[in-house]
Amino acid sequence: MAQYDVYTNPLRQSRQFVPFVVDVQSTLMDQLATRLVLPLSRVGSMMPHLPVNLCPVVSVEGERLTIQPHLAAPVAASLLKNPVTNLHSRASEIASALDAVISGV
C-alpha cells in the first residue's frame, strides 16, 4: 500500500455519496492492521463556498470529488483492494487540509 493511493470505498452503504477513499497513512506504519483514510465525496464537489484549503477538489476516474479531511477514519487494511489511482501529486494540499482540521491553520 502506498500513501495517497485511492481505493473504492469498502463500505457499500455509503458508496453513493463517497465512491472512493484516499489512504493518507505513512508507509512507515505499514505493520498496522488499519489505514487512516479520507473520504472523497460527491457532496460538496460543486459548492464554491467550501474552503479549498479544507476541502480540496480532486478528479478520480473523471469525476470531481471533494476530499473530506474532517471525516478521517481508520479502515482495516484488508478491505482496501486494488488502488484506482494515486494522489501523491496533491500531497501538499492533502497535508494542508489535514493540518487545517488539526490546528485550524
C-alpha positions in Angstrom: 0.0 0.0 0.0 1.3 3.4 -0.9 0.5 6.7 0.8 -2.1 8.6 -1.2 -3.4 5.6 -3.0 -7.1 5.9 -3.8 -9.4 2.9 -3.3 -13.1 2.2 -4.0 -14.9 2.9 -0.7 -15.1 -0.5 1.0 -18.4 0.5 2.8 -21.1 -0.2 0.2 -23.8 1.6 2.2 -22.0 5.0 1.8 -20.6 4.5 -1.8 -23.4 6.5 -3.4 -22.0 9.7 -1.8 -18.4 8.6 -1.1 -17.3 6.5 -4.0 -13.6 6.5 -3.0 -11.2 6.9 -0.1 -7.6 8.1 -0.1 -5.1 6.5 2.2 -3.1 9.2 4.0 -1.2 7.0 6.4 2.6 7.0 6.3 4.1 3.8 4.9 6.3 3.8 8.0 3.2 2.3 9.7 2.5 -0.5 7.2 2.7 -3.1 10.0 -0.6 -1.8 11.5 -3.8 -3.6 10.6 -5.6 -0.3 9.8 -5.0 2.6 7.4 -6.2 6.2 8.0 -8.3 7.3 5.1 -10.1 10.4 4.0 -13.4 10.2 2.1 -13.6 11.5 -1.4 -17.2 12.8 -1.5 -19.6 13.7 -4.3 -21.3 16.0 -1.7 -19.8 19.5 -1.9 -17.8 19.0 -5.1 -19.8 21.7 -6.9 -20.1 24.1 -3.9 -17.9 27.1 -4.4 -18.3 28.3 -0.8 -16.4 25.4 0.7 -12.9 26.5 1.8 -10.5 24.8 -0.7 -7.7 24.6 1.9 -10.1 22.4 4.0 -11.9 20.5 1.2 -9.7 20.3 -2.0 -11.4 19.1 -5.1 -9.8 16.2 -7.0 -10.7 14.2 -10.1 -10.9 10.4 -9.9 -11.9 8.5 -12.9 -13.3 11.7 -14.5 -15.4 12.6 -11.5 -15.0 15.7 -9.4 -14.8 14.8 -5.7 -14.2 16.7 -2.5 -11.6 15.5 0.0 -13.2 15.5 3.5 -10.3 15.5 6.0 -12.7 16.3 8.9 -14.2 12.8 8.4 -10.9 10.9 8.6 -11.3 7.4 9.8 -9.4 4.2 10.2 -10.3 1.3 7.9 -9.0 -2.2 8.0 -6.2 -2.5 5.5 -7.5 -5.8 4.4 -10.6 -4.0 3.0 -8.6 -1.8 0.7 -8.1 -3.6 -2.6 -6.6 -2.6 -5.9 -5.9 1.2 -5.9 -7.5 3.0 -8.8 -5.1 5.9 -8.8 -2.6 7.8 -6.5 -2.9 11.4 -5.4 0.8 11.9 -4.4 0.9 14.9 -6.8 -1.6 16.5 -4.4 0.2 15.5 -1.2 0.9 19.1 0.0 -2.8 20.1 -0.4 -4.0 17.0 1.4 -1.5 17.5 4.2 -2.6 21.2 4.5 -6.2 20.1 4.7 -5.4 17.7 7.5 -3.4 20.5 9.2 -6.4 22.8 8.9 -8.5 20.2 10.8 -5.9 19.6 13.5 -4.6 23.1 14.0 -7.1 25.4 12.4 -4.4 26.8 10.1 
